[in-house]
């Protein structure tokens, strides 16, 4: 039976609508109608906001689970369930730099999870291990290296869903980036100490994004634009940003929003196990890390992911950056969908798209999420 979501302020692909019944059937949006069809079950949203479901390209963990430690279907489902409470309806389980065997296991787990219909799993994000030691952040140095041909083929091996690979261009030559892009891998520059010219070569070879802009990358200076300068200067690439008030100063984020064309900056959480969990602590590379005041960092002060949820990222984008709700919501849904090449089916409320929704009240608290037309109560 079709379901009609009514009495909501709908963020449609064309903008806000207060007069639309969003009709859903078989996991897809049939239409935005003037009224609910007579044969549809009516779901009254009581004046709340109906937003496109949030998509998070960088989810290391949640619900007490770290993907590196539990790279199986059960761990993926637990992470997805934790983030679903905060509006995330699509995500990439993210593997922090690890062994080749762990990469293989994680890719297989995502393949199996998608085949089994695990809610919200869109693919995998391999954050490393082909990263710069100089800009490694919390990544364990022992895993970082220049890949051989077999490891690059492994990165291309996921058959279901998308693969996002974060790499440093100084570790992976342009020809290899070109091959990865041709194989369908989405290449993102991150944890890199490359200079501007090297990043430009990577972009020319097919890299299409930047992982957590500003963090763990060579900065923009007067005579050395670095990775940050290349990211802000390039109109065609996308940039993920962590808007938690700790990773990047609000002024720097506002500069990025002004520098890049609209639609090229999207929100990520870089979330760790404390999101959606009672325990604020977790272990990464043998070190216990405790989230305090919303900050995940090692005893030495290195940021170790975040305790950020996507709805909090949206709120922060509104409060800290002065972005209106509709644009902040697009930064959490439409723009990451476009970055992942999924914009034809995800990230918009319009006919033909998947029925993935985030419902929030006037205080921007998530009250429901819908994944493929199935409702979850937050």
Kinemage of the C-alpha trace (Angstrom):
@kinemage 1
@onewidth
@group {chain A} dominant
@subgroup {mainchain}
@vectorlist {calphas} color= white
{ca unk a 1} P 0.000 0.000 0.000
{ca unk a 2} L 1.143 3.531 -0.744
{ca unk a 3} L 1.857 5.846 2.188
{ca unk a 4} L 1.284 9.597 2.019
{ca unk a 5} L 3.303 11.821 4.350
{ca unk a 6} L 1.184 14.906 4.937
{ca unk a 7} L 1.073 18.088 7.009
{ca unk a 8} L 4.817 18.719 6.833
{ca unk a 9} L 7.126 21.480 5.696
{ca unk a 10} L 8.782 19.563 2.866
{ca unk a 11} L 12.254 20.409 1.577
{ca unk a 12} L 11.611 19.379 -2.016
{ca unk a 13} L 14.206 19.444 -4.765
{ca unk a 14} L 12.792 22.851 -5.764
{ca unk a 15} L 12.664 24.294 -2.243
{ca unk a 16} L 10.248 24.445 0.678
{ca unk a 17} L 6.681 23.257 0.135
{ca unk a 18} L 3.900 23.449 2.692
{ca unk a 19} L 1.224 22.024 0.412
{ca unk a 20} L 2.640 18.659 -0.637
{ca unk a 21} L 1.672 15.115 0.245
{ca unk a 22} L 4.767 12.970 -0.326
{ca unk a 23} L 3.469 9.674 -1.699
{ca unk a 24} L 5.681 6.609 -1.183
{ca unk a 25} L 5.353 3.100 -2.542
{ca unk a 26} L 7.810 0.182 -2.789
{ca unk a 27} L 10.572 2.260 -1.222
{ca unk a 28} L 10.350 5.073 -3.776
{ca unk a 29} L 8.727 8.487 -3.954
{ca unk a 30} L 5.826 8.266 -6.393
{ca unk a 31} L 4.926 11.940 -6.410
{ca unk a 32} L 4.535 15.138 -4.464
{ca unk a 33} L 0.773 15.530 -4.706
{ca unk a 34} L -1.630 18.303 -3.761
{ca unk a 35} L -3.449 15.832 -1.492
{ca unk a 36} L -3.111 12.265 -0.309
{ca unk a 37} L -4.515 9.676 -2.750
{ca unk a 38} L -7.660 7.957 -1.508
{ca unk a 39} L -5.984 4.540 -1.530
{ca unk a 40} L -2.929 5.635 0.500
{ca unk a 41} L -2.279 5.214 4.197
{ca unk a 42} L -1.912 8.729 5.635
{ca unk a 43} L 0.976 9.574 7.953
{ca unk a 44} L 0.500 12.991 9.570
{ca unk a 45} L 3.766 14.774 10.446
{ca unk a 46} L 2.011 17.499 12.482
{ca unk a 47} L 3.841 20.442 10.949
{ca unk a 48} L 7.353 19.049 11.328
{ca unk a 49} L 10.134 19.401 8.731
{ca unk a 50} L 10.512 16.598 6.180
{ca unk a 51} L 14.096 16.636 4.911
{ca unk a 52} L 16.008 14.394 2.510
{ca unk a 53} L 17.690 11.651 4.511
{ca unk a 54} L 21.177 12.551 5.691
{ca unk a 55} L 24.143 10.852 4.005
{ca unk a 56} L 27.435 10.518 5.885
{ca unk a 57} L 30.540 9.628 3.865
{ca unk a 58} L 32.795 9.179 6.902
{ca unk a 59} L 31.535 6.978 9.741
{ca unk a 60} L 34.299 5.211 11.643
{ca unk a 61} L 31.946 3.959 14.301
{ca unk a 62} L 28.915 4.471 16.492
{ca unk a 63} L 26.860 2.706 19.108
{ca unk a 64} L 30.032 1.595 20.865
{ca unk a 65} L 31.385 -0.105 17.723
{ca unk a 66} L 34.543 0.792 15.789
{ca unk a 67} L 34.433 -0.535 12.224
{ca unk a 68} L 38.137 -1.479 12.336
{ca unk a 69} L 37.445 -3.714 15.339
{ca unk a 70} L 34.173 -5.222 14.125
{ca unk a 71} L 34.394 -5.283 10.298
{ca unk a 72} L 31.417 -7.597 9.872
{ca unk a 73} L 27.715 -7.378 9.085
{ca unk a 74} L 26.724 -7.172 12.745
{ca unk a 75} L 29.113 -4.294 13.419
{ca unk a 76} L 27.925 -2.424 10.320
{ca unk a 77} L 24.285 -2.810 11.375
{ca unk a 78} L 25.061 -1.562 14.888
{ca unk a 79} L 26.850 1.511 13.543
{ca unk a 80} L 23.991 2.252 11.155
{ca unk a 81} L 21.373 1.887 13.898
{ca unk a 82} L 23.247 4.313 16.149
{ca unk a 83} L 23.466 6.999 13.482
{ca unk a 84} L 19.901 6.470 12.275
{ca unk a 85} L 18.707 8.007 15.545
{ca unk a 86} L 20.371 11.240 14.454
{ca unk a 87} L 18.937 11.401 10.945
{ca unk a 88} L 21.519 9.465 8.941
{ca unk a 89} L 19.779 7.258 6.379
{ca unk a 90} L 22.813 6.477 4.208
{ca unk a 91} L 26.437 6.007 5.226
{ca unk a 92} L 29.838 4.644 4.299
{ca unk a 93} L 31.412 2.489 7.023
{ca unk a 94} L 34.916 3.930 7.165
{ca unk a 95} L 38.030 1.843 7.682
{ca unk a 96} L 40.919 3.740 9.243
{ca unk a 97} L 44.360 2.689 7.945
{ca unk a 98} L 44.929 -0.976 8.739
{ca unk a 99} L 46.402 -4.149 7.258
{ca unk a 100} L 45.655 -5.454 3.787
{ca unk a 101} L 43.851 -8.409 5.336
{ca unk a 102} L 41.626 -6.059 7.347
{ca unk a 103} L 40.846 -4.089 4.177
{ca unk a 104} L 39.838 -7.296 2.438
{ca unk a 105} L 37.642 -8.327 5.371
{ca unk a 106} L 35.982 -4.914 5.551
{ca unk a 107} L 35.234 -4.826 1.831
{ca unk a 108} L 33.741 -8.303 2.045
{ca unk a 109} L 31.621 -7.295 5.034
{ca unk a 110} L 30.194 -4.284 3.207
{ca unk a 111} L 29.514 -6.424 0.142
{ca unk a 112} L 27.610 -8.906 2.314
{ca unk a 113} L 25.763 -6.189 4.245
{ca unk a 114} L 24.484 -4.563 1.063
{ca unk a 115} L 23.483 -7.928 -0.391
{ca unk a 116} L 21.544 -8.663 2.801
{ca unk a 117} L 19.760 -5.309 2.695
{ca unk a 118} L 21.378 -3.752 5.772
{ca unk a 119} L 19.620 -0.395 6.155
{ca unk a 120} L 21.497 2.619 4.850
{ca unk a 121} L 24.761 1.019 3.734
{ca unk a 122} L 25.874 2.747 0.526
{ca unk a 123} L 29.409 1.361 0.186
{ca unk a 124} L 32.737 1.733 1.946
{ca unk a 125} L 35.215 4.485 2.696
{ca unk a 126} L 38.828 3.342 2.845
{ca unk a 127} L 40.611 6.156 4.658
{ca unk a 128} L 44.146 5.055 3.937
{ca unk a 129} L 46.526 3.370 4.295
{ca unk a 130} L 48.137 5.194 1.352
{ca unk a 131} L 48.675 8.357 3.361
{ca unk a 132} L 51.431 10.782 4.298
{ca unk a 133} L 53.330 10.064 7.476
{ca unk a 134} L 53.791 13.796 7.947
{ca unk a 135} L 50.015 14.347 7.975
{ca unk a 136} L 48.871 11.044 9.424
{ca unk a 137} L 46.881 12.480 12.337
{ca unk a 138} L 45.690 9.543 14.444
{ca unk a 139} L 46.439 6.926 11.768
{ca unk a 140} L 49.051 4.407 12.913
{ca unk a 141} L 52.335 5.025 11.109
{ca unk a 142} L 53.079 1.295 10.837
{ca unk a 143} L 50.228 0.856 8.348
{ca unk a 144} L 51.084 3.768 6.033
{ca unk a 145} L 52.812 2.912 2.766
{ca unk a 146} L 52.914 3.306 -0.992
{ca unk a 147} L 50.551 0.715 -2.509
{ca unk a 148} L 51.528 -2.015 -4.904
{ca unk a 149} L 49.341 -3.035 -7.856
{ca unk a 150} L 47.562 -5.785 -5.924
{ca unk a 151} L 46.494 -3.373 -3.179
{ca unk a 152} L 45.121 -0.929 -5.728
{ca unk a 153} L 43.102 -3.747 -7.310
{ca unk a 154} L 41.824 -4.662 -3.847
{ca unk a 155} L 40.579 -1.101 -3.444
{ca unk a 156} L 38.598 -1.565 -6.647
{ca unk a 157} L 37.050 -4.887 -5.630
{ca unk a 158} L 33.705 -3.881 -4.106
{ca unk a 159} L 30.946 -4.892 -6.531
{ca unk a 160} L 27.915 -3.533 -4.666
{ca unk a 161} L 27.792 0.103 -3.601
{ca unk a 162} L 30.390 2.826 -3.933
{ca unk a 163} L 34.030 2.873 -2.869
{ca unk a 164} L 35.554 6.083 -1.561
{ca unk a 165} L 39.336 5.984 -1.168
{ca unk a 166} L 41.205 8.693 0.693
{ca unk a 167} L 44.846 8.874 -0.362
{ca unk a 168} L 47.806 11.218 -0.426
{ca unk a 169} L 48.926 12.069 -3.990
{ca unk a 170} L 52.569 11.925 -2.940
{ca unk a 171} L 52.030 8.228 -2.167
{ca unk a 172} L 49.977 7.257 -5.231
{ca unk a 173} L 51.117 8.391 -8.694
{ca unk a 174} L 48.739 10.108 -11.080
{ca unk a 175} L 48.576 7.086 -13.412
{ca unk a 176} L 47.377 4.912 -10.535
{ca unk a 177} L 44.783 7.522 -9.543
{ca unk a 178} L 43.601 7.555 -13.152
{ca unk a 179} L 43.184 3.768 -13.107
{ca unk a 180} L 41.292 3.880 -9.813
{ca unk a 181} L 38.925 6.514 -11.171
{ca unk a 182} L 38.360 4.527 -14.359
{ca unk a 183} L 37.499 1.505 -12.214
{ca unk a 184} L 34.792 3.552 -10.490
{ca unk a 185} L 36.604 4.351 -7.255
{ca unk a 186} L 35.899 7.832 -5.905
{ca unk a 187} L 39.323 9.231 -5.057
{ca unk a 188} L 39.584 11.860 -2.347
{ca unk a 189} L 42.747 13.692 -1.309
{ca unk a 190} L 43.465 13.651 2.414
{ca unk a 191} L 46.136 13.153 5.040
{ca unk a 192} L 48.508 14.683 2.523
{ca unk a 193} L 51.516 16.979 2.603
{ca unk a 194} L 51.491 17.428 -1.176
{ca unk a 195} L 52.138 20.777 -2.796
{ca unk a 196} L 49.617 22.583 -4.977
{ca unk a 197} L 51.021 21.309 -8.290
{ca unk a 198} L 50.914 17.684 -7.165
{ca unk a 199} L 47.296 18.019 -6.048
{ca unk a 200} L 46.407 19.604 -9.375
{ca unk a 201} L 47.890 16.569 -11.129
{ca unk a 202} L 45.810 14.281 -8.946
{ca unk a 203} L 42.656 16.243 -9.792
{ca unk a 204} L 43.523 16.053 -13.461
{ca unk a 205} L 43.908 12.278 -13.119
{ca unk a 206} L 40.435 11.867 -11.641
{ca unk a 207} L 40.492 12.719 -7.935
{ca unk a 208} L 37.188 14.400 -7.169
{ca unk a 209} L 37.205 15.381 -3.524
{ca unk a 210} L 39.007 16.306 -0.314
{ca unk a 211} L 38.635 14.493 2.987
{ca unk a 212} L 37.867 16.664 6.050
{ca unk a 213} L 39.038 19.946 4.516
{ca unk a 214} L 41.730 21.788 6.510
{ca unk a 215} L 42.494 18.803 8.748
{ca unk a 216} L 45.609 16.671 8.135
{ca unk a 217} L 46.674 18.471 4.965
{ca unk a 218} L 49.268 21.039 3.913
{ca unk a 219} L 47.799 24.489 4.595
{ca unk a 220} L 47.215 27.529 2.428
{ca unk a 221} L 50.059 30.023 2.870
{ca unk a 222} L 51.195 33.077 0.939
{ca unk a 223} L 53.583 31.329 -1.445
{ca unk a 224} L 52.645 27.677 -0.931
{ca unk a 225} L 48.912 27.077 -1.495
{ca unk a 226} L 49.196 23.433 -0.458
{ca unk a 227} L 46.315 20.969 -0.411
{ca unk a 228} L 43.950 23.491 1.171
{ca unk a 229} L 44.677 26.065 -1.516
{ca unk a 230} L 44.162 23.513 -4.280
{ca unk a 231} L 40.851 22.451 -2.748
{ca unk a 232} L 39.519 25.992 -2.442
{ca unk a 233} L 40.815 27.016 -5.869
{ca unk a 234} L 39.238 24.130 -7.771
{ca unk a 235} L 35.579 24.720 -8.724
{ca unk a 236} L 34.784 21.131 -9.696
{ca unk a 237} L 35.835 19.108 -6.644
{ca unk a 238} L 33.894 18.456 -3.446
{ca unk a 239} L 35.073 18.990 0.128
{ca unk a 240} L 33.841 17.221 3.238
{ca unk a 241} L 33.924 19.296 6.417
{ca unk a 242} L 33.599 18.429 10.103
{ca unk a 243} L 31.507 21.163 11.733
{ca unk a 244} L 31.895 20.331 15.411
{ca unk a 245} L 33.556 23.509 16.676
{ca unk a 246} L 36.805 21.626 17.327
{ca unk a 247} L 38.245 20.393 14.036
{ca unk a 248} L 38.034 23.695 12.142
{ca unk a 249} L 37.424 27.277 13.209
{ca unk a 250} L 34.091 28.669 12.069
{ca unk a 251} L 35.783 31.541 10.219
{ca unk a 252} L 37.825 29.094 8.133
{ca unk a 253} L 34.669 27.191 7.250
{ca unk a 254} L 32.902 30.395 6.219
{ca unk a 255} L 35.866 31.215 3.960
{ca unk a 256} L 35.543 27.783 2.344
{ca unk a 257} L 31.809 28.249 1.767
{ca unk a 258} L 32.505 31.532 -0.005
{ca unk a 259} L 35.388 30.124 -2.052
{ca unk a 260} L 33.689 26.996 -3.400
{ca unk a 261} L 30.665 26.939 -5.702
{ca unk a 262} L 27.379 26.133 -4.000
{ca unk a 263} L 26.910 22.395 -3.638
{ca unk a 264} L 30.593 21.506 -3.383
{ca unk a 265} L 30.908 21.444 0.402
{ca unk a 266} L 29.156 18.730 2.366
{ca unk a 267} L 28.982 17.632 5.984
{ca unk a 268} L 30.671 14.557 7.445
{ca unk a 269} L 30.848 13.454 11.055
{ca unk a 270} L 34.095 11.417 11.140
{ca unk a 271} L 32.200 9.731 13.973
{ca unk a 272} L 33.714 7.355 16.475
{ca unk a 273} L 32.066 4.732 18.761
{ca unk a 274} L 30.782 7.219 21.404
{ca unk a 275} L 28.094 8.525 19.015
{ca unk a 276} L 24.868 6.888 20.137
{ca unk a 277} L 26.580 5.045 22.987
{ca unk a 278} L 26.594 5.471 26.762
{ca unk a 279} L 30.341 4.812 27.006
{ca unk a 280} L 32.433 7.838 25.952
{ca unk a 281} L 35.607 5.725 25.627
{ca unk a 282} L 37.008 3.509 22.904
{ca unk a 283} L 40.338 1.972 21.931
{ca unk a 284} L 42.157 2.960 18.734
{ca unk a 285} L 45.531 1.441 17.836
{ca unk a 286} L 45.927 0.229 21.400
{ca unk a 287} L 45.260 3.624 22.976
{ca unk a 288} L 42.167 4.374 25.050
{ca unk a 289} L 40.475 7.575 23.932
{ca unk a 290} L 37.681 9.273 25.867
{ca unk a 291} L 35.336 11.858 24.416
{ca unk a 292} L 35.245 14.900 26.688
{ca unk a 293} L 33.134 17.976 26.004
{ca unk a 294} L 32.436 16.579 22.538
{ca unk a 295} L 36.145 16.191 21.687
{ca unk a 296} L 37.809 12.874 20.860
{ca unk a 297} L 41.562 13.203 21.210
{ca unk a 298} L 44.562 11.231 22.345
{ca unk a 299} L 46.463 12.047 25.527
{ca unk a 300} L 48.895 13.907 23.277
{ca unk a 301} L 46.127 16.151 21.943
{ca unk a 302} L 45.722 14.607 18.474
{ca unk a 303} L 42.117 14.653 17.300
{ca unk a 304} L 40.843 11.085 16.907
{ca unk a 305} L 37.670 11.389 14.905
{ca unk a 306} L 34.665 13.027 16.529
{ca unk a 307} L 31.694 12.533 18.814
{ca unk a 308} L 29.534 14.366 16.282
{ca unk a 309} L 26.156 13.229 14.947
{ca unk a 310} L 24.808 14.461 11.640
{ca unk a 311} L 21.907 16.386 13.153
{ca unk a 312} L 24.398 18.160 15.410
{ca unk a 313} L 26.507 18.956 12.337
{ca unk a 314} L 23.418 20.493 10.739
{ca unk a 315} L 22.641 22.523 13.857
{ca unk a 316} L 26.240 23.723 14.090
{ca unk a 317} L 26.231 24.722 10.428
{ca unk a 318} L 23.199 26.896 11.113
{ca unk a 319} L 24.390 28.353 14.419
{ca unk a 320} L 28.129 28.731 13.736
{ca unk a 321} L 28.194 29.455 10.016
{ca unk a 322} L 24.936 31.341 9.526
{ca unk a 323} L 23.642 28.881 6.930
{ca unk a 324} L 19.831 28.553 6.694
{ca unk a 325} L 18.174 25.233 7.494
{ca unk a 326} L 17.399 24.310 3.899
{ca unk a 327} L 21.024 24.735 2.788
{ca unk a 328} L 22.421 23.025 5.882
{ca unk a 329} L 20.101 20.091 5.176
{ca unk a 330} L 21.323 19.918 1.561
{ca unk a 331} L 24.911 19.873 2.851
{ca unk a 332} L 23.928 16.767 4.814
{ca unk a 333} L 21.977 15.041 2.031
{ca unk a 334} L 21.919 16.396 -1.506
{ca unk a 335} L 25.568 17.379 -1.823
{ca unk a 336} L 27.090 14.181 -0.423
{ca unk a 337} L 24.753 12.212 -2.696
{ca unk a 338} L 26.093 14.150 -5.668
{ca unk a 339} L 29.694 13.636 -4.538
{ca unk a 340} L 29.136 9.890 -4.393
{ca unk a 341} L 27.490 9.845 -7.822
{ca unk a 342} L 24.167 8.850 -6.271
{ca unk a 343} L 22.240 12.048 -6.879
{ca unk a 344} L 19.854 10.456 -9.376
{ca unk a 345} L 18.330 8.289 -6.630
{ca unk a 346} L 19.389 9.742 -3.261
{ca unk a 347} L 19.519 13.067 -1.466
{ca unk a 348} L 16.384 14.715 -2.839
{ca unk a 349} L 12.673 14.609 -2.200
{ca unk a 350} L 11.275 14.234 -5.687
{ca unk a 351} L 9.473 11.626 -7.738
{ca unk a 352} L 11.583 8.565 -8.544
{ca unk a 353} L 14.036 8.988 -5.677
{ca unk a 354} L 14.401 6.578 -2.786
{ca unk a 355} L 12.086 7.277 0.120
{ca unk a 356} L 14.873 8.201 2.545
{ca unk a 357} L 13.759 10.956 4.903
{ca unk a 358} L 14.773 12.709 8.082
{ca unk a 359} L 11.927 14.238 10.100
{ca unk a 360} L 12.810 16.967 12.597
{ca unk a 361} L 10.740 19.169 14.874
{ca unk a 362} L 10.951 22.919 15.341
{ca unk a 363} L 13.915 22.483 17.675
{ca unk a 364} L 15.718 20.374 15.042
{ca unk a 365} L 15.401 17.186 17.029
{ca unk a 366} L 15.125 14.053 14.914
{ca unk a 367} L 11.752 12.365 15.500
{ca unk a 368} L 11.719 9.857 12.620
{ca unk a 369} L 13.940 8.485 9.912
{ca unk a 370} L 12.769 6.596 6.825
{ca unk a 371} L 15.029 4.305 4.816
{ca unk a 372} L 13.621 2.921 1.592
{ca unk a 373} L 10.102 3.730 2.726
{ca unk a 374} L 10.455 2.017 6.118
{ca unk a 375} L 9.923 4.261 9.135
{ca unk a 376} L 12.143 4.263 12.202
{ca unk a 377} L 11.094 6.201 15.312
{ca unk a 378} L 14.012 8.108 16.852
